[in-house]
Amino acid sequence: MTEAFCPGHVTCFFHPVRTDDPVTTGSRGAGLRLSLGTKVTLEERSDSRLNIVMDGAEAEAPVTRRVMELICPSRGFDVTIENDLPVAQGFGMSASGAIAAALCACSISDIDINEAYRYAHVAEVVCGGGLGDVSAIMSDVHQPVRVKPGLPPYGRVEGTGLRFDKLTLAVTGTKLSTAPVISDPDIQRRMNEIGSRMVDDYFERPSVKSLFSYSREFSSSVGLESEDVKEALKKLGGNAGMCMLGHSIFTTVPEDEVRDILGDVPVFTVSTSDRPAFIQRA
């Protein structure tokens, strides 16, 4: 049995960049790597079946499944995924789970552990997951900015020096699938027009104030906010933004205050993590 942990990631604003190669496909954007994430446990089977259980229930988990098929074709495993945060809410859980699974699979297959990121990124791109979470998670900074799209070394991720010892995440609605949103031509156009400018401007003059300000402008201008997200952002004030892409928000407002303001919604306290806190043990 082998297990690994990988932190999650929230994107604050971005724009997708697609090429004919999954490795160079990605996004430019700014985000926050989270202290909470995903633990994956692998145990090899005697047959070729790939059985995935996520948060206590059998699941398709297409990105993690694709990772396992890429690294360990024709081999069977029991894959257990334990998420600290809800899936499909902009917390990077598909990337987090894919990286953790890839770390385990590379370890037991005697493949260079650094290849785990490439497998996870390719699986995310091919399966319609996040385009920049893997690049951001694999960096060694609290607040990564994806300056050049794609997986490093093709892509480039820089830090701003910002860090958050405490952030609150709140889920305001149902799951939101990334693929239909980022594949919509009109949304893509607005993302490219607005997001490209924001990434350049923000990287030149990063600050907590501008991180939240650009995040609010991006989600509003692109038209991504649900009514619940709009209402939550209005109630929480300036230091709050929408998680890309989910019906969820991130804010510096303390958890107890968020509960008082938003009522009975799932709320989590996190920090930004210094580097991927991978734990592997056989």
VENSUL-V482928 format. One line per field, one symbol per residue. phi: phi as a letter, one per 30 degrees, with the letter a starting at -180 (. if undefined). psi: psi as a letter, one per 30 degrees, with the letter a starting at -180 (. if undefined). A space follows every 10 residues. Layout:
phi=???
psi=???
This chain:
phi=.bbbcbddac ccaabdbcbd bedcdlaclb abdcdcabcb ccbdcdccdc cccchjbdbd heddddeddd dbdiccbccc cbcdbddhbi cidddedddd ddedddddch cedddedddd ddddddcidd cbddeddddc bdbdcddbdj dedddbbbcc idabdabccb ccaddbdded ddcdeddedd eddddddddd ddddbdaddd eddddddddd ddicddddde ddddddidda bddccadabb addeeddddd dcidbdbbcb bdcdaecdbb ac
psi=kkllkklakk kellkkjkag keefkblklk akklflbkkk kkkklfagkj kkkkhfkkle ieeeeeeeee eikgkkljkk kjkflklhgg ggeeeeeeee eeeeeeefgh kkfffeeeee eeeeeeggak ffeeeeeflh leikkjekll kkfelkkllf fkljfklkkk kfalljkeee effkeeeeee eeeeeeeeee eefeikleee eeeeeeeeee efhfkleeee eeeeefaeik lkkjjlillk lfkleeeeee efbilkkkkl lkkelkikjk k.
